[in-house]
Amino acid sequence: MLAKQLENTVEFLGTGFLVHEKGYILTCSHIINQTDSIVALFPPSLNTFNPMTLSRVNSIPLTLVQNNPINDVALLKINNPDISVRVPQNLFGETTTLECGTNIATIGFPFGYESLHLQSINQGIVSAKTVTANGVKLVQFDSMIHEGNSGGPLLDVKTGKVIGIVTNRFNPTKGGGVMIGNHQLGAETNISYASIIEYGIELIDNELKS
């Protein structure tokens, strides 16, 4: 869970995931403001019964080390060298050979900004591989995500490898439309997108070379 450090509290930003034993974390660029003090909050295991809302958390300061707003990916690093990090071997998959219909899963904090601090797993399939007008390659999938999922991993269920970084959900109203209370009609689609993992790998390689 990524958050902005305020004077006496933290403000939820979105999701990130560890990608390297040197303490690097991948996330989305659009949830990060370079002037903010960014921290990581590591929640309990998914496989235990946990409170929906955390009243107290231990925060770990992070530094933004690489950023690519066009591809919507950012790389953060844990500031404390004494924190030990373990990351699975062969963490990343390849999207060049990724087939539509592949079972996928996302992990994140969909409503972290509304004090639902539980990690959640959603499952779906790859429904398309697309390119934006800016030339950004995206994996389209049919699992509904929410704002707090941004920055989380998109996983190939069969291999367990990360194939993308969750970015956003398709909004056919493009920010307009009719509002009922705080609910926007027509915005609740299950068409979601992730930047391909190769963009994240490029940031990691650039940082390790510097």
Residue pairs with C-beta under 8 A, 6 or more apart in sequence:
1 12
1 15
1 16
1 40
1 41
1 42
1 43
1 109
1 112
1 117
2 12
2 13
2 14
2 15
2 16
2 25
2 27
2 31
2 32
2 38
2 39
2 40
2 41
2 62
2 76
2 151
3 10
3 11
3 12
3 13
3 38
3 39
3 40
3 41
3 59
4 10
4 11
4 13
4 33
4 36
4 37
4 38
4 39
5 36
5 37
5 38
5 39
5 59
5 61
10 39
10 41
10 57
10 59
12 109
12 112
12 113
12 148
13 31
13 32
13 38
14 27
14 28
14 31
14 108
14 109
14 112
14 147
14 148
14 149
14 150
14 151
14 152
15 27
15 107
15 108
15 109
15 112
15 148
15 149
15 150
15 151
15 152
15 166
16 25
16 26
16 27
16 40
16 76
16 151
16 152
17 25
17 26
17 27
17 107
17 151
17 152
17 153
17 162
18 24
18 25
18 85
18 87
19 25
19 26
19 87
19 91
19 162
19 200
19 204
20 85
20 87
20 204
21 85
21 86
21 87
22 77
22 85
23 77
23 78
23 80
23 81
23 83
23 85
24 65
24 75
24 76
24 77
24 78
24 204
24 207
25 40
25 62
25 75
25 76
25 77
25 78
26 73
26 74
26 75
26 76
26 151
26 153
26 165
26 200
26 203
26 204
27 73
27 74
27 76
27 150
27 151
27 165
28 72
28 73
28 74
28 150
28 151
28 165
28 166
28 167
28 195
29 67
29 68
29 69
29 71
29 72
29 73
29 74
30 69
30 72
30 150
30 167
30 168
31 150
31 151
32 38
32 64
32 67
32 74
32 76
34 64
34 67
37 61
38 61
38 62
38 63
38 64
38 76
39 59
39 60
39 61
39 62
40 59
40 60
40 62
40 76
40 78
41 54
41 57
41 58
41 59
41 60
42 58
42 60
43 50
43 54
43 117
43 118
43 119
44 50
46 107
46 119
46 121
50 118
51 117
52 115
52 116
52 117
52 118
53 115
53 116
53 117
54 117
60 78
60 79
60 80
60 83
61 78
61 79
61 80
62 76
62 77
62 78
62 79
63 76
63 77
63 79
64 74
64 75
64 76
65 75
65 76
65 77
65 207
66 74
66 75
66 203
66 204
66 206
66 207
67 73
67 74
67 75
67 203
68 74
68 199
68 202
68 203
70 134
70 136
71 136
71 195
71 199
72 136
72 165
72 167
72 195
73 165
73 195
73 199
73 200
73 203
74 203
75 200
75 203
75 204
75 207
77 207
78 85
88 160
90 161
91 161
91 162
92 161
92 162
92 163
92 197
92 200
92 201
93 156
93 159
93 161
93 162
93 163
93 197
94 163
94 198
95 129
95 137
95 139
95 163
95 164
95 196
95 197
95 198
98 126
98 129
98 139
98 156
98 163
99 126
100 125
100 126
100 127
100 128
100 129
101 125
101 126
102 125
102 126
102 156
102 157
102 158
103 123
103 124
103 125
103 156
103 157
103 158
104 123
104 124
104 125
104 126
104 139
104 141
104 143
104 154
104 155
104 156
104 157
104 163
105 121
105 122
105 123
105 124
105 143
105 154
105 155
105 157
106 121
106 122
106 124
106 141
106 143
106 145
106 149
106 152
106 153
106 154
106 155
106 166
106 192
106 194
107 119
107 120
107 121
107 152
107 153
107 155
108 119
108 120
108 145
108 148
108 149
108 150
108 151
108 152
108 166
109 116
109 117
109 118
109 119
109 120
109 148
109 149
109 152
110 116
110 120
110 145
110 146
110 147
110 148
110 149
111 146
111 148
112 148
113 147
113 148
122 143
122 144
122 145
122 149
123 143
123 157
124 141
124 142
124 143
124 190
124 192
125 141
125 142
126 139
126 140
126 141
127 140
127 141
127 142
127 191
128 140
129 137
129 138
129 139
129 140
130 137
130 138
130 140
130 193
131 137
131 138
132 138
136 195
137 195
137 196
137 198
137 199
138 164
138 167
138 193
138 194
138 195
138 196
139 154
139 163
139 164
139 193
139 194
139 196
140 191
140 192
140 193
141 154
141 192
141 193
141 194
142 190
142 191
142 192
143 190
143 192
144 169
144 188
144 189
144 190
144 192
145 166
145 168
145 169
145 192
146 169
149 166
150 166
150 167
150 168
151 165
151 166
152 165
152 166
153 162
153 164
153 165
153 166
154 162
154 163
154 164
154 165
154 166
154 194
154 197
155 161
155 162
155 163
156 162
156 163
162 197
163 194
163 196
163 197
164 194
164 195
164 196
164 197
165 194
165 195
165 197
165 199
165 200
166 192
166 193
166 194
167 193
167 194
167 195
168 192
168 193
169 187
169 189
169 190
169 191
169 192
169 193
170 189
170 191
170 192
170 193
171 186
171 187
171 189
172 186
172 187
172 189
173 184
173 185
173 186
173 187
177 184
177 185
177 186
177 187
178 184
178 185
178 186
179 185
